[in-house]
Amino acid sequence: MKKETIAAVVVTYNRKDLLKECLDSLLKQTQKLDSIIIMDNASSDGTKDMLKKEYLSNKIFDYVNLGKNLGGAGGFHYGIKRAYEKGFDWIWVMDDDALPLKNCLKNLSKKFNKNNIISPIKINKKEEIQTDHFGNISKHLFLFKSVKSIKEDIKIDFTSFVGPIFKKNVIKSVGYPNKKFFIWADDFEYCIRLKNKRFKILLTPFAKIIHEEGFISKYEFTWKNFYGWRNKIFIRKKYLNKFFYFIYLVYFTTYILMQILFFKKEKKKFLKLYFKSLNRAINSNFIVKKNPKDVF
């Protein structure tokens, strides 16, 4: 029986130290990878030189500089596309701040026989589970419901792009992540497509991956929220019927405005940002400026 091939896809941007840790953890896997595809969003911090000096002489590495910053969504779109077109049987995706424990891939591969998508649990360096990275999706409004206790393998609707592994038939059926999203919610939208195609994700606590960035408080708004808000609203516009889309708009707008009015010091700044992202979502406007942080 032919051995199934596995490629890891790592998306990076200006975090060469984290990237080094990620790549080292991939090289230390007890089950060896066939390829490690690095999708670089045109980093300007010396990432390319570091890779040339320390890694690219190893033929396992496949380095692609995307020429400009396409965000995580663009990186995953083109990285998964590259792995799929090269014919790998399984595609393992992650950001540059992901550190799979040495038996992570081996324990994921034990589940290959009856599953199409398998996700490790995400933990921080204290081995605390990051429950905001996997769970289920409600039927009518696509609200996220986290899984609080994981003691055995369970089926879920959603996993973030921090360590899930996809069989190539999934990509053939569902396609690639939406590159227009730039950052945030591209994984959520992809999981809705999986759900619509009746794919289930197996979450296994026996495979673990450290996610160094970890949990970001819902009250710590930044420029990234512009893309996250826009993408979440657009997802409902695209997939919900008009009634539930309207209900979601009322719910989500109330939720965000309450956060801004009660917890933010720069209230006017973030109120303006939210309504700007709302307008972009309603009008399906995915334009990203040369400086993606230029959203205020």
N, C-alpha and C positions, 0 to 999 in steps of 0.2 A: 504494500500500500504506500502510495506516494506521501511523503512528509508534507504537511501543510506549512506554507511559508508565512512569516509574520514580519510586518514592517511597523516601526514606531514612527509617528508623525509628531514632531515637536515644533511649536510655534514660538518664536522669540522676538523681542524688541528691546534693545538697550538694557539688557540685564545679563551681561556676560558671566558674572559670578554665579548667578542662579543657574544659568544655562550649563555651566561647567558641572555643577552639582548634579543636575538632571542627567546629563550625558554620562557622567561617571556611574550614576546609579543604574542606567540602562546597560552599560557595559558589564556591570557586576551581576546581572541577572543570572540565576542558576539555569534558566532555560534561555539559550542564546537566540538573539534576534537575527533575522536575515538582512535587515536594512534599518538604518536610522535616518529618516528624512528630516532635515532641519529647514524650516521655512522662516527665513529672516526678513522681517518687515523693514529692510533697509536701515539696520541699526547704525548709529553714529558713534558708538562708545568703544570701538575697537573689537567688536564681536568677530568680524570676518578675519582679522589678523590673528586673533586668539585661536580661532578654529583652524586656520591654516597651520599655525605653529604646533598645536597640540593634538589635533584630532583628524584632520582631513587626509592624512597619509594612510589612514585605516580605511580600507575599501568598503567597510560596512556603512560609512557615512555618505549621504547624498545631500549636498548643500545647495540650497536655492536662495538667492537674494532676489526678493520680489521687486526691487527697484524703487519702491516707495512704501510708506506705511499704509497697509490695507487693513490694519486691525486684526484682532483675533479671528474675526469672522472670515476675512479674506485669506488669512493664513491657513485656517482649517479647510476652507473651500479648496484652495489650490493644493494643499498638502494631501488631503484625502483623494483628490482627483489624480494626483501624481502616483500615489500608491496603488490606486485602483487600476489605472491605465498600465502600470508595470506588472499587473497580474498577481499581486500578493493575495493570499487566501484570507488573511486576517489583517486588520488595520487598527493599531493601538494609538489613541490620540491623547495629547496632553499639552499643557502650557510649559513654559520654561521653569516654573516654580514648583513643578511636580517631582517628587522623589520616590519612585516605587521601591518598596522594600525588596530585598534580593530574591525572595521567593514569589514576588507578586505575579509575574508572568507565568511562572510554573503553575501556580494555583488557579490562575485564570484559565490556562489551557486545559486543566482537568475538566472544565465545564464545557469544552468545545462540542462534545458529541451531540447534545440535544438542545443547544442554544445558539442564537444568532448574534446576540449582543450581551456581553458580560461586563459588569462594572465592579471595580474594587470599592471598598469603603475608603473615604477620605478622612485622614486624621491630621492633627497638628503634631508638633514635636513632643508634646506632652501625652501623645496617644489618645487625645480626646477626639471623639467622632464629630465631624463637621456635617451635621444633619441638614444644613441648608443646601447641600450639594446633591441630594437625591431624595426621591419621594414619589408621590402620585399627583395626578392632574385631575381636578374635578371636571365633571361632564359638561356643565353648562357655561361656566365663566372661565374655565381653564385656570382656576386658582391652584396654587401649589400647596400640597399637604406633605409635610416632612415625615419621615419614618424615625421614630424616637429610639426604638430598641431593635438591634439587629444581632440575633444570636445564631441564626441559620440562614441559608439561602432563601431569598424571597423574590417574587416578581414585582417590578415597579414600572411606573410610566416615564419617569424622568431621571436622568443623570447628567451632571455637568460634564463638559469636555475636559475633565481632569481624570484621565485614566481608563475610560471605557474602551472596549475592543469590539470591533465590528467585523462580521463575516462579509465577504465581498458581495454575496447575494443581496445583502441589505442595501448596499450602495447602489447596486443595479436597480433595485426596486424604488428606493426613496430619493436617490440623487445625492447632491452635495449640500453642505450648509449654505445658507443665504449670505453671500459675500457682501451684500449691500448693507447689512446690519452694522458693520464696522466692529463694534464691541457690544457685549452683553445681550443675552437672550437669544443668541443664535443657536445655542445648544437646546434651549427650551422649545424654540420653533421646530428644530429638527426632531425633537422627541414627540411633538404633536404629530408630525408627519409619520413617524414610526407607529404611533398609536393608531392613526387613521388607516395604516396599512396592516394593522393587527399584529405588529411585532411587540413582543414583551422583552423587557430588559431584566436579566438576572443579576441581582445584587448579592455578592458573596462577601461575608465578613472574613473569609479565610485568605483573601487577597487585600493587601493594604498599600495605600500610597499616601505619603506625607505631602500635604499641600501647604507650602510655606507662607503664601499670602494670607491664607486663612479667611476667617469671617470678617466681613466689613459691616459695621453697624449701619442699620437702616437710617440712622439719623446723621451720618457723616456724608453729607452731599458734596459732590465734586462735579467737575465738567463731564465726567463719565455718565452721570445720571441723565444727562440730556439724551444720550443714545439709548440708555436702558429704558427710560420712559417712552420714548418714541417707538422703540421696537416692541415693547409689551402691548402698547395700544394698537399698533399695526397688526400684530398677531391676531388680536381679537377681531379687528376689522376684516381680516382675510378669512378667518375660519369660523366665526360665530354668525348666527343669523342676526338680523337687524335688531330684534327685540333684546336678545342677550348682549349684543354689542353695546346697545344704549345703556342697559343696566350696568355693564362693566364700566363704561365711561363715567357714569355717576358715582359708582362705588370707588373707582380708582382715583378720580379727581378729588373726591372728598377725603380719601385716605392720605393722598400726598399733601393737600392743602393743610390738613390738620398737623401733619409732621412739620411742615414749613412754619406755620403760624405759632406752634407751641414749642418748637425745639431749635429753630434756626435763628441766628443773630442777623444774618443778611437776608431778611425776609423778602424785600422787594426784588433783590437780585435773583433769588431762586423761584419766586412766583413768576417772574418774567420768563425764566428759563423753562419752567414747566409748561407754560402756555405756548411757548415757542416749540417745544417738542411735541405738544398736542397737535398744533397746526401742521407740523411736518408729518406726523402719523396719519392724520386725516387726509392729507393731500399726497400721501405716498412719496414724500420727498426724502431721498436718501443722499443728498449731496453732502460730501465731506470736504471741508476747506483744506487748503494746503497744510495748515496747522490744525489738526483735529481738536486741539484744546480750545480753539477760538470759537466758543459756542455762546458766550455771554453777550 
